[in-house]
């Protein structure tokens, strides 16, 4: 099963991610996000940035969390390679983004993401496999 695939829309870009659990689908969505921002195979897991997010439902939690990942990378001049979700409960999650400071000699700057949108947002359990579809404003 593919972890994620990128989808294009008229003026934005999106990710459709899957997983055998909701946690895995969230993790794979983050991998898709990171792949839009840079070539993640050139990013090393040197440092970790802690994250946390809350939402009053699953959709809000996903949007708030992805926006938090974008924000943390932007203010820390950081590219993420992998997320580790340490705590995932109904309306909150905590963990770490693993990656490194941006090195303009090694890292290719990809597409800048402004925010995560609610447009065509989907989170579904398909026979025990989770699917997330999310669009990013670029």
N, CA, C and O atoms as a GROMACS GRO file, in nm:
protein
  552
    1UNK      N    1   0.084  -0.117   0.000
    1UNK     CA    2   0.000   0.000   0.000
    1UNK      C    3   0.089   0.124   0.000
    1UNK      O    4   0.185   0.132   0.077
    2UNK      N    5   0.058   0.222  -0.087
    2UNK     CA    6   0.130   0.348  -0.089
    2UNK      C    7   0.103   0.424   0.039
    2UNK      O    8  -0.010   0.425   0.088
    3UNK      N    9   0.206   0.489   0.092
    3UNK     CA   10   0.187   0.570   0.212
    3UNK      C   11   0.108   0.696   0.181
    3UNK      O   12   0.020   0.736   0.256
    4UNK      N   13   0.142   0.759   0.066
    4UNK     CA   14   0.072   0.880   0.024
    4UNK      C   15   0.095   0.903  -0.124
    4UNK      O   16   0.187   0.846  -0.183
    5UNK      N   17   0.011   0.988  -0.184
    5UNK     CA   18   0.034   1.036  -0.318
    5UNK      C   19  -0.006   1.183  -0.322
    5UNK      O   20  -0.097   1.226  -0.251
    6UNK      N   21   0.063   1.259  -0.405
    6UNK     CA   22   0.032   1.400  -0.419
    6UNK      C   23  -0.076   1.416  -0.524
    6UNK      O   24  -0.078   1.344  -0.624
    7UNK      N   25  -0.166   1.511  -0.502
    7UNK     CA   26  -0.270   1.542  -0.600
    7UNK      C   27  -0.264   1.692  -0.627
    7UNK      O   28  -0.235   1.771  -0.537
    8UNK      N   29  -0.290   1.730  -0.749
    8UNK     CA   30  -0.288   1.871  -0.785
    8UNK      C   31  -0.429   1.920  -0.805
    8UNK      O   32  -0.515   1.848  -0.855
    9UNK      N   33  -0.451   2.045  -0.766
    9UNK     CA   34  -0.577   2.112  -0.791
    9UNK      C   35  -0.544   2.238  -0.869
    9UNK      O   36  -0.428   2.260  -0.903
   10UNK      N   37  -0.642   2.318  -0.898
   10UNK     CA   38  -0.621   2.435  -0.982
   10UNK      C   39  -0.508   2.525  -0.933
   10UNK      O   40  -0.417   2.556  -1.011
   11UNK      N   41  -0.509   2.566  -0.809
   11UNK     CA   42  -0.406   2.657  -0.759
   11UNK      C   43  -0.338   2.605  -0.633
   11UNK      O   44  -0.258   2.676  -0.572
   12UNK      N   45  -0.368   2.484  -0.594
   12UNK     CA   46  -0.316   2.428  -0.470
   12UNK      C   47  -0.258   2.290  -0.496
   12UNK      O   48  -0.252   2.244  -0.610
   13UNK      N   49  -0.216   2.225  -0.390
   13UNK     CA   50  -0.166   2.088  -0.400
   13UNK      C   51  -0.218   2.011  -0.280
   13UNK      O   52  -0.241   2.069  -0.174
   14UNK      N   53  -0.237   1.882  -0.296
   14UNK     CA   54  -0.292   1.803  -0.187
   14UNK      C   55  -0.221   1.670  -0.170
   14UNK      O   56  -0.133   1.634  -0.247
   15UNK      N   57  -0.263   1.600  -0.067
   15UNK     CA   58  -0.210   1.469  -0.035
   15UNK      C   59  -0.327   1.375  -0.007
   15UNK      O   60  -0.423   1.412   0.061
   16UNK      N   61  -0.318   1.255  -0.059
   16UNK     CA   62  -0.406   1.147  -0.018
   16UNK      C   63  -0.316   1.045   0.049
   16UNK      O   64  -0.229   0.986  -0.015
   17UNK      N   65  -0.335   1.024   0.178
   17UNK     CA   66  -0.250   0.934   0.257
   17UNK      C   67  -0.335   0.820   0.311
   17UNK      O   68  -0.455   0.836   0.336
   18UNK      N   69  -0.271   0.707   0.329
   18UNK     CA   70  -0.340   0.591   0.384
   18UNK      C   71  -0.260   0.533   0.500
   18UNK      O   72  -0.143   0.567   0.519
   19UNK      N   73  -0.324   0.446   0.576
   19UNK     CA   74  -0.255   0.379   0.685
   19UNK      C   75  -0.342   0.269   0.742
   19UNK      O   76  -0.465   0.271   0.727
   20UNK      N   77  -0.279   0.175   0.808
   20UNK     CA   78  -0.351   0.066   0.873
   20UNK      C   79  -0.415   0.109   1.003
   20UNK      O   80  -0.492   0.035   1.063
   21UNK      N   81  -0.382   0.231   1.047
   21UNK     CA   82  -0.443   0.291   1.166
   21UNK      C   83  -0.456   0.440   1.140
   21UNK      O   84  -0.395   0.493   1.047
   22UNK      N   85  -0.535   0.506   1.222
   22UNK     CA   86  -0.549   0.651   1.208
   22UNK      C   87  -0.415   0.720   1.234
   22UNK      O   88  -0.380   0.815   1.164
   23UNK      N   89  -0.342   0.674   1.333
   23UNK     CA   90  -0.209   0.729   1.364
   23UNK      C   91  -0.117   0.718   1.243
   23UNK      O   92  -0.048   0.813   1.208
   24UNK      N   93  -0.116   0.601   1.179
   24UNK     CA   94  -0.030   0.581   1.062
   24UNK      C   95  -0.074   0.671   0.946
   24UNK      O   96   0.011   0.724   0.874
   25UNK      N   97  -0.203   0.688   0.926
   25UNK     CA   98  -0.252   0.777   0.820
   25UNK      C   99  -0.211   0.922   0.847
   25UNK      O  100  -0.173   0.994   0.755
   26UNK      N  101  -0.219   0.966   0.973
   26UNK     CA  102  -0.173   1.100   1.009
   26UNK      C  103  -0.024   1.113   0.978
   26UNK      O  104   0.020   1.211   0.918
   27UNK      N  105   0.055   1.014   1.020
   27UNK     CA  106   0.199   1.015   0.997
   27UNK      C  107   0.231   1.022   0.848
   27UNK      O  108   0.319   1.098   0.807
   28UNK      N  109   0.160   0.945   0.767
   28UNK     CA  110   0.184   0.945   0.623
   28UNK      C  111   0.140   1.076   0.557
   28UNK      O  112   0.197   1.117   0.456
   29UNK      N  113   0.039   1.140   0.614
   29UNK     CA  114  -0.002   1.273   0.566
   29UNK      C  115   0.112   1.373   0.588
   29UNK      O  116   0.141   1.454   0.501
   30UNK      N  117   0.175   1.366   0.705
   30UNK     CA  118   0.290   1.454   0.733
   30UNK      C  119   0.404   1.426   0.635
   30UNK      O  120   0.470   1.520   0.589
   31UNK      N  121   0.429   1.299   0.603
   31UNK     CA  122   0.533   1.265   0.505
   31UNK      C  123   0.503   1.329   0.371
   31UNK      O  124   0.593   1.380   0.304
   32UNK      N  125   0.377   1.326   0.331
   32UNK     CA  126   0.337   1.393   0.206
   32UNK      C  127   0.360   1.542   0.213
   32UNK      O  128   0.410   1.601   0.117
   33UNK      N  129   0.324   1.604   0.324
   33UNK     CA  130   0.348   1.746   0.345
   33UNK      C  131   0.496   1.779   0.330
   33UNK      O  132   0.533   1.871   0.258
   34UNK      N  133   0.581   1.703   0.398
   34UNK     CA  134   0.726   1.727   0.393
   34UNK      C  135   0.779   1.713   0.251
   34UNK      O  136   0.868   1.788   0.211
   35UNK      N  137   0.725   1.617   0.175
   35UNK     CA  138   0.775   1.594   0.039
   35UNK      C  139   0.741   1.709  -0.055
   35UNK      O  140   0.808   1.726  -0.157
   36UNK      N  141   0.639   1.785  -0.024
   36UNK     CA  142   0.605   1.903  -0.104
   36UNK      C  143   0.706   2.014  -0.077
   36UNK      O  144   0.740   2.090  -0.168
   37UNK      N  145   0.755   2.024   0.046
   37UNK     CA  146   0.842   2.132   0.087
   37UNK      C  147   0.988   2.113   0.044
   37UNK      O  148   1.060   2.211   0.025
   38UNK      N  149   1.031   1.988   0.027
   38UNK     CA  150   1.169   1.959  -0.012
   38UNK      C  151   1.181   1.812  -0.053
   38UNK      O  152   1.087   1.735  -0.038
   39UNK      N  153   1.297   1.776  -0.105
   39UNK     CA  154   1.326   1.635  -0.133
   39UNK      C  155   1.372   1.572  -0.002
   39UNK      O  156   1.485   1.593   0.041
   40UNK      N  157   1.284   1.496   0.059
   40UNK     CA  158   1.311   1.447   0.194
   40UNK      C  159   1.424   1.346   0.200
   40UNK      O  160   1.478   1.321   0.308
   41UNK      N  161   1.463   1.286   0.087
   41UNK     CA  162   1.576   1.193   0.091
   41UNK      C  163   1.708   1.265   0.118
   41UNK      O  164   1.807   1.200   0.151
   42UNK      N  165   1.711   1.398   0.102
   42UNK     CA  166   1.830   1.477   0.131
   42UNK      C  167   1.830   1.534   0.273
   42UNK      O  168   1.927   1.598   0.315
   43UNK      N  169   1.723   1.510   0.347
   43UNK     CA  170   1.709   1.559   0.484
   43UNK      C  171   1.750   1.448   0.580
   43UNK      O  172   1.707   1.334   0.565
   44UNK      N  173   1.832   1.483   0.678
   44UNK     CA  174   1.875   1.386   0.779
   44UNK      C  175   1.798   1.407   0.908
   44UNK      O  176   1.755   1.518   0.939
   45UNK      N  177   1.781   1.301   0.983
   45UNK     CA  178   1.711   1.308   1.112
   45UNK      C  179   1.813   1.342   1.220
   45UNK      O  180   1.856   1.255   1.296
   46UNK      N  181   1.852   1.470   1.228
   46UNK     CA  182   1.954   1.515   1.324
   46UNK      C  183   1.893   1.572   1.452
   46UNK      O  184   1.946   1.552   1.560
   47UNK      N  185   1.783   1.644   1.438
   47UNK     CA  186   1.723   1.715   1.550
   47UNK      C  187   1.573   1.687   1.554
   47UNK      O  188   1.513   1.646   1.456
   48UNK      N  189   1.516   1.712   1.671
   48UNK     CA  190   1.372   1.693   1.688
   48UNK      C  191   1.308   1.821   1.740
   48UNK      O  192   1.363   1.889   1.826
   49UNK      N  193   1.191   1.851   1.686
   49UNK     CA  194   1.109   1.961   1.735
   49UNK      C  195   0.982   1.901   1.794
   49UNK      O  196   0.914   1.824   1.727
   50UNK      N  197   0.949   1.934   1.919
   50UNK     CA  198   0.825   1.882   1.977
   50UNK      C  199   0.704   1.953   1.919
   50UNK      O  200   0.710   2.071   1.883
   51UNK      N  201   0.593   1.881   1.909
   51UNK     CA  202   0.468   1.941   1.863
   51UNK      C  203   0.354   1.890   1.950
   51UNK      O  204   0.363   1.785   2.014
   52UNK      N  205   0.247   1.967   1.949
   52UNK     CA  206   0.122   1.923   2.008
   52UNK      C  207   0.010   1.995   1.936
   52UNK      O  208   0.029   2.105   1.884
   53UNK      N  209  -0.105   1.933   1.932
   53UNK     CA  210  -0.221   1.995   1.868
   53UNK      C  211  -0.347   1.941   1.931
   53UNK      O  212  -0.350   1.831   1.986
   54UNK      N  213  -0.452   2.022   1.922
   54UNK     CA  214  -0.583   1.983   1.972
   54UNK      C  215  -0.689   2.025   1.871
   54UNK      O  216  -0.667   2.114   1.789
   55UNK      N  217  -0.801   1.960   1.877
   55UNK     CA  218  -0.915   1.996   1.793
   55UNK      C  219  -1.042   1.942   1.855
   55UNK      O  220  -1.039   1.842   1.927
   56UNK      N  221  -1.154   2.008   1.827
   56UNK     CA  222  -1.279   1.962   1.887
   56UNK      C  223  -1.342   1.845   1.810
   56UNK      O  224  -1.444   1.790   1.852
   57UNK      N  225  -1.281   1.809   1.697
   57UNK     CA  226  -1.318   1.687   1.624
   57UNK      C  227  -1.196   1.642   1.545
   57UNK      O  228  -1.093   1.710   1.545
   58UNK      N  229  -1.207   1.530   1.478
   58UNK     CA  230  -1.093   1.472   1.407
   58UNK      C  231  -1.042   1.562   1.294
   58UNK      O  232  -0.922   1.576   1.275
   59UNK      N  233  -1.134   1.623   1.221
   59UNK     CA  234  -1.095   1.712   1.111
   59UNK      C  235  -1.019   1.833   1.162
   59UNK      O  236  -0.916   1.870   1.107
   60UNK      N  237  -1.071   1.896   1.269
   60UNK     CA  238  -1.002   2.011   1.327
   60UNK      C  239  -0.866   1.972   1.383
   60UNK      O  240  -0.770   2.048   1.371
   61UNK      N  241  -0.857   1.856   1.444
   61UNK     CA  242  -0.730   1.808   1.496
   61UNK      C  243  -0.629   1.795   1.382
   61UNK      O  244  -0.515   1.841   1.395
   62UNK      N  245  -0.668   1.733   1.272
   62UNK     CA  246  -0.577   1.716   1.158
   62UNK      C  247  -0.531   1.851   1.104
   62UNK      O  248  -0.411   1.872   1.084
   63UNK      N  249  -0.624   1.941   1.082
   63UNK     CA  250  -0.591   2.074   1.026
   63UNK      C  251  -0.500   2.150   1.123
   63UNK      O  252  -0.399   2.205   1.080
   64UNK      N  253  -0.534   2.153   1.250
   64UNK     CA  254  -0.452   2.225   1.348
   64UNK      C  255  -0.312   2.166   1.357
   64UNK      O  256  -0.214   2.239   1.368
   65UNK      N  257  -0.303   2.034   1.353
   65UNK     CA  258  -0.174   1.966   1.362
   65UNK      C  259  -0.087   1.996   1.240
   65UNK      O  260   0.031   2.030   1.254
   66UNK      N  261  -0.143   1.983   1.120
   66UNK     CA  262  -0.065   2.010   0.999
   66UNK      C  263  -0.021   2.157   0.995
   66UNK      O  264   0.092   2.186   0.955
   67UNK      N  265  -0.109   2.248   1.035
   67UNK     CA  266  -0.069   2.389   1.041
   67UNK      C  267   0.042   2.410   1.143
   67UNK      O  268   0.132   2.492   1.121
   68UNK      N  269   0.038   2.337   1.254
   68UNK     CA  270   0.145   2.344   1.356
   68UNK      C  271   0.277   2.295   1.297
   68UNK      O  272   0.382   2.355   1.322
   69UNK      N  273   0.275   2.186   1.220
   69UNK     CA  274   0.397   2.135   1.158
   69UNK      C  275   0.456   2.238   1.061
   69UNK      O  276   0.577   2.260   1.059
   70UNK      N  277   0.371   2.301   0.982
   70UNK     CA  278   0.417   2.405   0.888
   70UNK      C  279   0.478   2.521   0.966
   70UNK      O  280   0.587   2.567   0.933
   71UNK      N  281   0.409   2.566   1.069
   71UNK     CA  282   0.457   2.678   1.152
   71UNK      C  283   0.592   2.647   1.216
   71UNK      O  284   0.683   2.728   1.210
   72UNK      N  285   0.605   2.530   1.277
   72UNK     CA  286   0.730   2.494   1.345
   72UNK      C  287   0.847   2.489   1.248
   72UNK      O  288   0.957   2.533   1.281
   73UNK      N  289   0.824   2.437   1.129
   73UNK     CA  290   0.932   2.431   1.031
   73UNK      C  291   0.971   2.571   0.985
   73UNK      O  292   1.089   2.602   0.968
   74UNK      N  293   0.871   2.656   0.965
   74UNK     CA  294   0.898   2.792   0.917
   74UNK      C  295   0.974   2.875   1.019
   74UNK      O  296   1.073   2.939   0.984
   75UNK      N  297   0.930   2.875   1.144
   75UNK     CA  298   0.997   2.961   1.242
   75UNK      C  299   1.134   2.908   1.285
   75UNK      O  300   1.216   2.983   1.337
   76UNK      N  301   1.158   2.779   1.263
   76UNK     CA  302   1.286   2.718   1.301
   76UNK      C  303   1.380   2.697   1.183
   76UNK      O  304   1.488   2.641   1.199
   77UNK      N  305   1.340   2.743   1.062
   77UNK     CA  306   1.422   2.725   0.942
   77UNK      C  307   1.465   2.579   0.931
   77UNK      O  308   1.583   2.548   0.925
   78UNK      N  309   1.366   2.492   0.930
   78UNK     CA  310   1.383   2.348   0.953
   78UNK      C  311   1.306   2.270   0.846
   78UNK      O  312   1.196   2.310   0.807
   79UNK      N  313   1.364   2.160   0.799
   79UNK     CA  314   1.290   2.068   0.713
   79UNK      C  315   1.265   1.939   0.790
   79UNK      O  316   1.358   1.882   0.847
   80UNK      N  317   1.141   1.895   0.791
   80UNK     CA  318   1.107   1.769   0.854
   80UNK      C  319   1.127   1.653   0.759
   80UNK      O  320   1.112   1.666   0.638
   81UNK      N  321   1.162   1.540   0.816
   81UNK     CA  322   1.175   1.416   0.740
   81UNK      C  323   1.073   1.314   0.787
   81UNK      O  324   1.018   1.237   0.708
   82UNK      N  325   1.048   1.313   0.918
   82UNK     CA  326   0.962   1.211   0.976
   82UNK      C  327   0.896   1.267   1.102
   82UNK      O  328   0.956   1.346   1.175
   83UNK      N  329   0.773   1.225   1.127
   83UNK     CA  330   0.709   1.258   1.255
   83UNK      C  331   0.694   1.131   1.337
   83UNK      O  332   0.675   1.022   1.283
   84UNK      N  333   0.704   1.149   1.466
   84UNK     CA  334   0.677   1.041   1.560
   84UNK      C  335   0.565   1.092   1.650
   84UNK      O  336   0.584   1.185   1.728
   85UNK      N  337   0.449   1.029   1.638
   85UNK     CA  338   0.336   1.065   1.723
   85UNK      C  339   0.344   0.977   1.846
   85UNK      O  340   0.324   0.856   1.840
   86UNK      N  341   0.373   1.040   1.959
   86UNK     CA  342   0.391   0.966   2.084
   86UNK      C  343   0.261   0.946   2.160
   86UNK      O  344   0.242   0.847   2.230
   87UNK      N  345   0.171   1.041   2.144
   87UNK     CA  346   0.044   1.036   2.217
   87UNK      C  347  -0.067   1.077   2.121
   87UNK      O  348  -0.062   1.187   2.066
   88UNK      N  349  -0.164   0.992   2.102
   88UNK     CA  350  -0.275   1.020   2.011
   88UNK      C  351  -0.403   0.976   2.080
   88UNK      O  352  -0.432   0.857   2.092
   89UNK      N  353  -0.479   1.076   2.125
   89UNK     CA  354  -0.609   1.048   2.185
   89UNK      C  355  -0.715   1.119   2.101
   89UNK      O  356  -0.683   1.188   2.004
   90UNK      N  357  -0.837   1.102   2.136
   90UNK     CA  358  -0.950   1.145   2.053
   90UNK      C  359  -0.937   1.287   1.998
   90UNK      O  360  -0.965   1.310   1.880
   91UNK      N  361  -0.896   1.383   2.080
   91UNK     CA  362  -0.896   1.522   2.034
   91UNK      C  363  -0.762   1.591   2.051
   91UNK      O  364  -0.755   1.714   2.047
   92UNK      N  365  -0.654   1.514   2.069
   92UNK     CA  366  -0.522   1.576   2.082
   92UNK      C  367  -0.413   1.477   2.044
   92UNK      O  368  -0.432   1.356   2.045
   93UNK      N  369  -0.299   1.534   2.011
   93UNK     CA  370  -0.182   1.451   1.984
   93UNK      C  371  -0.055   1.527   2.018
   93UNK      O  372  -0.053   1.650   2.018
   94UNK      N  373   0.050   1.450   2.046
   94UNK     CA  374   0.181   1.506   2.080
   94UNK      C  375   0.288   1.418   2.018
   94UNK      O  376   0.268   1.299   1.996
   95UNK      N  377   0.401   1.479   1.990
   95UNK     CA  378   0.511   1.402   1.934
   95UNK      C  379   0.626   1.492   1.894
   95UNK      O  380   0.646   1.600   1.949
   96UNK      N  381   0.702   1.444   1.794
   96UNK     CA  382   0.821   1.516   1.749
   96UNK      C  383   0.832   1.510   1.597
   96UNK      O  384   0.795   1.411   1.533
   97UNK      N  385   0.884   1.619   1.540
   97UNK     CA  386   0.926   1.621   1.399
   97UNK      C  387   1.076   1.597   1.400
   97UNK      O  388   1.150   1.669   1.468
   98UNK      N  389   1.122   1.497   1.326
   98UNK     CA  390   1.265   1.472   1.311
   98UNK      C  391   1.311   1.524   1.176
   98UNK      O  392   1.248   1.498   1.074
   99UNK      N  393   1.422   1.598   1.177
   99UNK     CA  394   1.478   1.654   1.055
   99UNK      C  395   1.601   1.735   1.089
   99UNK      O  396   1.677   1.701   1.179
  100UNK      N  397   1.618   1.845   1.015
  100UNK     CA  398   1.736   1.927   1.040
  100UNK      C  399   1.715   2.070   0.989
  100UNK      O  400   1.624   2.098   0.911
  101UNK      N  401   1.804   2.159   1.035
  101UNK     CA  402   1.805   2.296   0.987
  101UNK      C  403   1.824   2.296   0.836
  101UNK      O  404   1.894   2.211   0.781
  102UNK      N  405   1.761   2.391   0.770
  102UNK     CA  406   1.774   2.399   0.624
  102UNK      C  407   1.917   2.437   0.588
  102UNK      O  408   1.972   2.534   0.641
  103UNK      N  409   1.975   2.361   0.498
  103UNK     CA  410   2.109   2.386   0.443
  103UNK      C  411   2.089   2.410   0.294
  103UNK      O  412   2.067   2.315   0.218
  104UNK      N  413   2.098   2.534   0.253
  104UNK     CA  414   2.070   2.570   0.114
  104UNK      C  415   2.170   2.508   0.015
  104UNK      O  416   2.144   2.509  -0.106
  105UNK      N  417   2.282   2.456   0.064
  105UNK     CA  418   2.378   2.388  -0.022
  105UNK      C  419   2.337   2.243  -0.049
  105UNK      O  420   2.376   2.185  -0.151
  106UNK      N  421   2.259   2.184   0.040
  106UNK     CA  422   2.218   2.044   0.026
  106UNK      C  423   2.070   2.025  -0.004
  106UNK      O  424   2.032   1.932  -0.075
  107UNK      N  425   1.988   2.112   0.052
  107UNK     CA  426   1.843   2.094   0.041
  107UNK      C  427   1.786   2.173  -0.076
  107UNK      O  428   1.824   2.288  -0.101
  108UNK      N  429   1.696   2.110  -0.146
  108UNK     CA  430   1.626   2.176  -0.255
  108UNK      C  431   1.496   2.232  -0.197
  108UNK      O  432   1.416   2.160  -0.139
  109UNK      N  433   1.478   2.362  -0.215
  109UNK     CA  434   1.356   2.425  -0.166
  109UNK      C  435   1.242   2.387  -0.259
  109UNK      O  436   1.248   2.412  -0.380
  110UNK      N  437   1.139   2.327  -0.203
  110UNK     CA  438   1.022   2.286  -0.281
  110UNK      C  439   0.917   2.396  -0.280
  110UNK      O  440   0.949   2.514  -0.283
  111UNK      N  441   0.795   2.356  -0.275
  111UNK     CA  442   0.682   2.448  -0.278
  111UNK      C  443   0.653   2.498  -0.136
  111UNK      O  444   0.644   2.419  -0.042
  112UNK      N  445   0.639   2.628  -0.123
  112UNK     CA  446   0.605   2.686   0.007
  112UNK      C  447   0.456   2.668   0.032
  112UNK      O  448   0.374   2.701  -0.054
  113UNK      N  449   0.423   2.616   0.147
  113UNK     CA  450   0.283   2.594   0.184
  113UNK      C  451   0.242   2.702   0.282
  113UNK      O  452   0.307   2.722   0.385
  114UNK      N  453   0.133   2.772   0.249
  114UNK     CA  454   0.084   2.878   0.336
  114UNK      C  455   0.000   2.823   0.450
  114UNK      O  456   0.014   2.865   0.565
  115UNK      N  457  -0.089   2.729   0.417
  115UNK     CA  458  -0.181   2.678   0.519
  115UNK      C  459  -0.249   2.552   0.468
  115UNK      O  460  -0.239   2.516   0.351
  116UNK      N  461  -0.318   2.486   0.558
  116UNK     CA  462  -0.398   2.368   0.527
  116UNK      C  463  -0.542   2.415   0.513
  116UNK      O  464  -0.587   2.502   0.588
  117UNK      N  465  -0.615   2.359   0.417
  117UNK     CA  466  -0.753   2.402   0.395
  117UNK      C  467  -0.852   2.293   0.435
  117UNK      O  468  -0.816   2.176   0.451
  118UNK      N  469  -0.976   2.334   0.451
  118UNK     CA  470  -1.086   2.239   0.475
  118UNK      C  471  -1.149   2.194   0.344
  118UNK      O  472  -1.235   2.106   0.344
  119UNK      N  473  -1.106   2.252   0.232
  119UNK     CA  474  -1.162   2.221   0.100
  119UNK      C  475  -1.140   2.074   0.066
  119UNK      O  476  -1.026   2.027   0.063
  120UNK      N  477  -1.247   2.002   0.040
  120UNK     CA  478  -1.244   1.859   0.003
  120UNK      C  479  -1.176   1.769   0.106
  120UNK      O  480  -1.129   1.661   0.072
  121UNK      N  481  -1.168   1.813   0.230
  121UNK     CA  482  -1.106   1.734   0.336
  121UNK      C  483  -1.184   1.605   0.358
  121UNK      O  484  -1.307   1.606   0.369
  122UNK      N  485  -1.111   1.495   0.365
  122UNK     CA  486  -1.174   1.365   0.393
  122UNK      C  487  -1.088   1.287   0.491
  122UNK      O  488  -0.965   1.283   0.478
  123UNK      N  489  -1.152   1.225   0.588
  123UNK     CA  490  -1.089   1.128   0.677
  123UNK      C  491  -1.187   1.012   0.685
  123UNK      O  492  -1.297   1.026   0.738
  124UNK      N  493  -1.145   0.897   0.632
  124UNK     CA  494  -1.238   0.784   0.626
  124UNK      C  495  -1.169   0.653   0.665
  124UNK      O  496  -1.051   0.631   0.638
  125UNK      N  497  -1.247   0.569   0.729
  125UNK     CA  498  -1.206   0.432   0.758
  125UNK      C  499  -1.267   0.344   0.649
  125UNK      O  500  -1.389   0.329   0.642
  126UNK      N  501  -1.181   0.288   0.565
  126UNK     CA  502  -1.227   0.202   0.456
  126UNK      C  503  -1.188   0.058   0.487
  126UNK      O  504  -1.078   0.014   0.457
  127UNK      N  505  -1.281  -0.014   0.549
  127UNK     CA  506  -1.260  -0.156   0.582
  127UNK      C  507  -1.132  -0.179   0.663
  127UNK      O  508  -1.055  -0.270   0.634
  128UNK      N  509  -1.112  -0.098   0.764
  128UNK     CA  510  -0.995  -0.114   0.850
  128UNK      C  511  -0.872  -0.039   0.804
  128UNK      O  512  -0.772  -0.036   0.876
  129UNK      N  513  -0.877   0.021   0.687
  129UNK     CA  514  -0.767   0.105   0.638
  129UNK      C  515  -0.815   0.250   0.635
  129UNK      O  516  -0.924   0.280   0.586
  130UNK      N  517  -0.733   0.337   0.688
  130UNK     CA  518  -0.769   0.478   0.695
  130UNK      C  519  -0.718   0.552   0.573
  130UNK      O  520  -0.610   0.523   0.521
  131UNK      N  521  -0.796   0.651   0.527
  131UNK     CA  522  -0.760   0.736   0.416
  131UNK      C  523  -0.783   0.881   0.456
  131UNK      O  524  -0.888   0.916   0.509
  132UNK      N  525  -0.682   0.964   0.428
  132UNK     CA  526  -0.693   1.107   0.453
  132UNK      C  527  -0.665   1.180   0.322
  132UNK      O  528  -0.567   1.151   0.254
  133UNK      N  529  -0.753   1.274   0.288
  133UNK     CA  530  -0.732   1.360   0.173
  133UNK      C  531  -0.733   1.504   0.224
  133UNK      O  532  -0.828   1.546   0.289
  134UNK      N  533  -0.628   1.578   0.194
  134UNK     CA  534  -0.616   1.715   0.243
  134UNK      C  535  -0.551   1.801   0.135
  134UNK      O  536  -0.462   1.756   0.063
  135UNK      N  537  -0.598   1.926   0.125
  135UNK     CA  538  -0.548   2.022   0.027
  135UNK      C  539  -0.472   2.132   0.100
  135UNK      O  540  -0.516   2.181   0.204
  136UNK      N  541  -0.356   2.170   0.044
  136UNK     CA  542  -0.271   2.274   0.101
  136UNK      C  543  -0.277   2.399   0.013
  136UNK      O  544  -0.270   2.390  -0.110
  137UNK      N  545  -0.289   2.514   0.076
  137UNK     CA  546  -0.286   2.643   0.007
  137UNK      C  547  -0.140   2.679  -0.019
  137UNK      O  548  -0.060   2.688   0.074
  138UNK      N  549  -0.106   2.700  -0.147
  138UNK     CA  550   0.033   2.735  -0.181
  138UNK      C  551   0.041   2.874  -0.240
  138UNK      O  552   0.150   2.920  -0.274
   0.00000   0.00000   0.00000
